Amino acid sequence: MKHLLKPSKPTKRQGAAYKLGWWIGRLIIWFLVLSFAWVLAYRFVPVPITATMLADPNGFTKNWRPLSAIDRTMVDAAIAGEDSRFCAHNGFDRQAIEQALQKNAAGKRLRGGSTISQQTAKNAFLWQGTGWSRYLRKPPEVWFTFLIENLWTKRRIMEVYLNVAETGIGTYGVEAGAQRYYRHSAARLSPIEAARIAAAFPAPKSRAVNDPGGFIRRHGNAIAARSGVVRNEGYDACIYK
């Protein structure tokens, strides 16, 4: 390992291309080592802050809660609304990606195929981005998704997701969201309350949870109905064994 982290420096006789490759190789090795250590640390400690929080012009409010202090209805709503195969895939849902590509190719409303694992990797370690910066984010997102799927448990992935996901303007995590919208803890969310928070996950700045319009109301009701299926069919079994 020491040899990999500190390879012999290129000599003056070696060309510029070799020197550039040497430095790039060194940076890649350090990135792999440091990202591994970073992900391993977050397996045990709460995520203190994220790039999205720091970049939020509205500031941020967050209240970390262990998954045991978050109502199971919120977990089921997240799975129902964002990633129904969360317990079945290894971080990447090929079926969802193919369906998204087909709908996008057909000219329907653009949608992605990101899993909860991918969203957690993005939220905890990377940035949101718009335009070309979103494409720049994809390679490290794949790497961090691979790491959390192999270094964390599914329960830990869900715990981090529900604590760092944006739930409103300047609001992060479902505890802060529950306090903002319902004036009580995420430890006691009704199916409809949890479903409406989950319905706002894709666009929390523009979807009002506490005064839901037609879309949030309809989508929230659909998520609440599917949440019962998640519970009854054991789609959350990897979290509640």
N, C-alpha and C positions, 0 to 999 in steps of 0.2 A: 504493500500500500504506500509506503514512504517513497518508493521508487516511482510510483505512478503520479504521486502528488508533486514530486520535485524531479522531473526528468532533466537530463543534461541540457544546458543551454546551447543554442546553435552557435557555431563558431563564425568568425568573420568571413571564412572562405565559403560558407554556405549561402545560397542565394536568398533574395528577398521573399520569394514564395515559400521557401522552407521555413524562414523565420516567422512569417505570418501564420503558417500552419502550426508551428510550434506553440505560438501564443494562443491561437484559437483552441488547440487541443488542451492546453493548460486551463483555459477558462472553462471549457466544457467539463473537465474533470472536477474542478472546484465547484461548479454549479451542481453537478450530480451529488457530490459529497455533502455540500451545505444544504441542499434541498432535502436530502434524505434525513439529515439531522433535524432540520426544521419540522418536517412532517412527524418524525418520531417524537419530538418534544410536544407537539400539539395533540398527540395521542393521550397525554396525561394531564396537561394544563389547559385551562380555558384560553381561548383565543383573545388576547388583550385588545387588539385593534386591527383593522384591515385598511387596505389602500382606499377602498370605496368610502369608508368612514372619514378618513383623512381628507379626501377630495370633495366631500359633500359641502357645498357652500352654505347649507342650512345648519351645519354642525351635526352632532349626532347624540342620540340617547340610546343606551343599551343597558340591559340587566341580564347578566348571564345566569342561567338556571340549569342545573343538571336535568337530564331527561326524566328522572324520577319525580321531578317537581313540575313537569309539563303534562297536562292532561292527555291521555291516550287518544282522545278524539282529534287532537291537533296532529298527532303523528299519522293517524289514519287519513285525515283530510289532506295532508301533504302528499301522501302516497297516491291517494285518489286523484288529486288535482295535477300532480307534477310527474309522477313516475310509478305507474301501477306495477311495474316489474322490478321494483327496487330490490326486493329480496332474491330475485332470480338471476339478475345479470351480474357481470363482473366489473361494472362501472360504465359500460357502453352497451346501450340497447340497440342492437342492429335492426330489430324490427321497427322501432320508433324512428330511427334515422331513415330507413327506407320509405316509411310512410310519409315523413316530412318532405323528403326529396320528391316523391310522387306528387304531393299536393302543391309544392312550390313549382314544379314543372308544369302542372296543369293550370297555373296562373291563379290559384286560389290564394287566400291570405297567407303571407309568408309565416312560417313557423319553424321552430328548431326541434331537434331531437335530443336535447341535452337531458341527461339523467340527474337525479338529485346528487349523485356522487360528483358529476362534472360541475354542477352548480356550486357544490361545497368547495371543490378545488379552486374554482374561479373566485368565489367570495372570500375564502380564507387566505389564499396565497397570491392572487393576481389582481387584475383590475377589470372593470366593466368594459370600457372602451366603446367607441362608435366607429363606423366606417372601416378603414383599413386596419385600425388598431385592434379591432375584434379578431381579424384574421391573424394578426401578429401574435395574439394571445393563444391561439389554438394549440400550437405545438407544446408549450409548457403546460397548458391545461391538460393535455393528454398525459403528460408525464406525471403531474401531480395527482391526477385521477388514478393512475396506475399505482402510485405510492400509497394513497390513502386506502385503496381497496385491499392492499397487501399488508399494510402496517397497522391499520385500524380495524375495528369490528364494524359491522353494519350499524350497530347501536350507536357507536361513537360518531360515525358519519352523520347519522340523523341528528344527534345531539348538537354537533357543531353547526349543521345546516340551520336548525331551528333557532340557533343563537346568533348567527351572523347574517342571515338573510334580511334584506331590507323589507320592512313591513309598512312603511309610510314615509312621508317627507321627514328626513332627519331621524327616523326611527328604525332601529335594528334589533332583530330577534323577536320572538313571539311573546316573550314576557313584556317587553316594552310596548309591543303592539296591543296586547290585551289591556295593559294599564291605560294606554292612550284612548283606545276605542270603547272599552267596556268598563273601565274603572275597577277592575279586579284582576287577580292573578291568572296566569296561564295554567295554573294548577286546576282550575275549574272552568273549563270552557264548554259551552253547549255545542252540539254538533253543528248548528247553524253559525255560531260565532267562529268556531274553528274553520268551517268551510269558507266563510267570507274572508278571513285572513289568507287562506290558501288561494282563494280566487284572485287576490290582489298581488300574489307573489311575482307574476311575470311583469307587472307594470305598477309598482307600489306608489309611484309619485302621481299617477293619474287616475287610480282607481280608489275611490273613497270607500272605506270599510264601514265606518260608522254612519254614513248616509248613502247607502248603496243605490246606484242608479239601476236601470233595467238590466244591463249586462251582468253586473256583480250579483244582483239578486237572483237572476236565472242561473248563472254559472255556480253561484254559491249553493243554491238548492240542489243542483245536479251533483256537486261534489259531496254534499251532505248525504245524498242518497247512495252514492258510490262508496262512501266511507263505511257504511254498514256492510257492504259486500266485502270490503277490505278486511274488516274485523271477522266476519262470519266465515270467509273462505281462507283465512290465515295468511293473507298477503303481507301481514306485518309480523309473521312468525320469527323472522331473523332478528327482530328487536325484542320481542316478548316470548322468549323460549320457556 
